[in-house]
Amino acid sequence: MPFPEFRALARLTMSGMGSSGKAGAGRPERLIGALVPPLTRRSAPAVPLVVPKLPRLGPADARSEPLLLDVVCLDASGRFCSRSVLTALAWSPGHRVDVRVGMDVVVIASCAAGRQAVGGRGELTLPISARMLAGLDLEARVVLVAVPTRDLLLVHPPALIAGLLAEYYGPRPEHHDDG
């Protein structure tokens, strides 16, 4: 029986009290409803959310798929607007989207049953939880990468893009021509 300590307390309280409130009055024992919590069923254990893997864009994909880049500033609520990106994706106000989070990226994809929608002024909102998980600073600039052929918008922190560019432009082994 759940909560035995509460039931014991209720019995002890009621068995020692009479109608006058003095101990030993001899009234039959009964439970006080306010002290005994209702019986509840335990819910099933939570099932962890499965986040699908993001498609990797290889060098061949990046050359063949048109990508549109933009840099925008998030406001305090995580809203941003990029008309050129939304136009390329053909997302108009009211268009439903779904937000997923990966390492150093927030993926916004077109989804008929999406939890979010493009706002009336063409703005999108990144929830605080998504911003924190992806490592995006509050009220900071972010890099948008639109992939119109896949109906995706990727949101990256600028530090990631700067790191990739530094790696690309960094020192390379020199080739000597001995001929």
C-alpha positions as a printed Julia matrix, in Angstrom:
179×3 Matrix{Float64}:
   0.0    0.0     0.0
   1.63   3.32   -0.99
   2.37   6.06    1.54
   2.22   3.86    4.67
   3.78   6.6     6.82
   0.84   8.94    6.07
  -1.72   6.27    6.87
   0.06   5.43   10.14
   0.13   9.13   11.08
  -3.6    9.47   10.33
  -4.43   6.39   12.46
  -2.26   7.62   15.33
  -3.87  11.05   15.2
  -7.42   9.7    15.12
  -6.97   6.84   17.63
  -5.69   9.1    20.37
  -8.39  11.8    20.03
 -11.96  11.83   21.15
 -14.75  14.25   20.36
 -13.39  16.68   22.91
  -9.9   16.45   21.48
  -8.55  14.64   24.58
  -6.66  11.41   24.36
  -8.45   8.15   25.16
 -12.04   9.15   24.32
 -12.54   5.75   22.7
 -13.8    6.69   19.24
 -13.29   4.15   16.5
 -10.24   4.68   14.34
 -10.74   6.28   10.88
  -8.53   7.92    8.3
  -8.39  11.66    7.72
  -8.81  12.28    4.0
  -6.64  15.4     3.98
  -3.65  13.44    5.29
  -3.97  10.43    3.01
  -2.9   11.13   -0.59
  -4.99   9.52   -3.33
  -3.75   6.34   -4.92
  -2.04   7.06   -8.22
  -0.74   4.87  -10.99
   2.85   5.15  -12.02
   3.32   6.33  -15.58
   5.42   4.41  -18.06
   9.1    5.35  -18.14
   9.95   8.19  -20.5
  11.14   7.21  -23.95
  14.18   9.22  -25.1
  13.68  11.44  -28.13
  15.47  10.16  -31.21
  16.96  12.92  -33.34
  17.63  11.78  -36.91
  21.12  12.2   -38.27
  21.65  15.21  -40.49
  22.56  14.55  -44.1
  26.22  15.32  -44.67
  27.02  17.56  -47.57
  30.14  16.21  -49.25
  32.32  18.25  -51.58
  30.39  16.99  -54.63
  27.04  17.97  -53.04
  28.3   21.42  -52.07
  29.37  22.1   -55.64
  26.15  20.84  -57.23
  23.6   22.17  -54.72
  23.02  25.9   -54.59
  23.66  27.29  -51.11
  22.7   30.75  -49.94
  24.6   32.3   -47.04
  23.56  35.18  -44.81
  24.64  36.62  -41.46
  21.89  37.9   -39.16
  21.64  39.14  -35.59
  19.31  37.42  -33.13
  17.22  39.65  -30.9
  16.68  38.94  -27.19
  13.82  36.54  -28.02
  15.83  34.59  -30.59
  14.04  36.1   -33.6
  15.75  36.87  -36.87
  14.73  37.85  -40.37
  16.41  37.2   -43.7
  14.13  37.94  -46.63
  16.63  36.65  -49.21
  16.88  33.28  -47.45
  13.12  32.95  -46.97
  12.55  33.89  -50.62
  15.07  31.27  -51.8
  13.34  28.65  -49.65
   9.86  29.87  -50.74
   8.79  30.18  -47.09
   6.09  32.8   -46.67
   4.41  33.97  -43.43
   2.5   31.1   -41.84
   4.74  28.42  -43.41
   5.15  25.59  -40.85
   8.66  24.51  -39.88
  10.26  22.11  -37.45
  13.39  22.9   -35.43
  16.05  20.29  -34.61
  19.35  20.76  -32.82
  22.73  19.23  -33.57
  26.24  20.03  -32.46
  26.98  23.63  -33.52
  23.86  23.76  -35.69
  20.12  24.37  -35.52
  18.3   22.77  -38.45
  15.04  24.36  -39.53
  13.11  22.23  -42.03
   9.8   22.65  -43.78
   7.2   20.45  -42.09
   3.42  20.53  -42.55
   2.92  19.58  -38.87
   5.79  21.73  -37.6
   5.56  23.33  -34.17
   6.68  26.74  -35.4
   5.78  28.99  -38.29
   7.29  31.88  -40.18
   5.99  35.05  -38.54
   3.78  37.66  -40.16
   6.77  39.93  -40.86
   8.92  37.1   -42.21
  10.75  36.31  -38.99
  11.76  32.97  -37.54
  12.33  32.26  -33.86
  14.94  29.99  -32.34
  13.78  28.72  -28.93
  16.18  29.39  -26.05
  16.71  25.66  -25.53
  17.77  25.2   -29.16
  20.13  28.18  -28.97
  21.78  26.9   -25.82
  22.17  23.31  -27.07
  23.7   24.49  -30.36
  26.11  26.87  -28.64
  24.57  30.05  -30.04
  25.11  33.14  -27.9
  22.09  35.16  -26.85
  21.63  38.3   -28.96
  24.53  37.32  -31.21
  25.15  37.06  -34.9
  24.57  33.71  -36.57
  25.4   32.34  -40.0
  22.46  31.06  -42.05
  22.99  28.44  -44.74
  19.92  27.83  -46.91
  19.73  24.63  -48.96
  16.67  25.23  -51.18
  16.85  21.82  -52.91
  16.44  20.12  -49.53
  14.09  22.76  -48.05
  16.49  23.29  -45.14
  17.87  26.24  -43.24
  20.98  25.63  -41.14
  21.9   28.09  -38.38
  25.54  28.06  -37.25
  27.57  30.06  -34.73
  30.09  32.32  -36.51
  32.97  30.68  -34.62
  32.33  27.4   -36.46
  32.48  29.08  -39.88
  35.58  31.06  -38.85
  37.26  27.82  -37.76
  36.45  26.13  -41.07
  37.8   29.1   -43.01
  40.94  29.23  -40.87
  41.5   25.55  -41.56
  40.98  26.06  -45.27
  43.25  29.11  -45.54
  45.74  27.89  -42.94
  49.28  26.81  -43.73
  49.52  24.13  -46.35
  52.51  21.99  -47.17
  54.5   23.63  -49.92
  55.1   21.72  -53.1
  58.62  22.01  -54.45
  59.26  21.46  -58.09
  62.62  19.72  -58.38
  62.44  19.48  -62.18
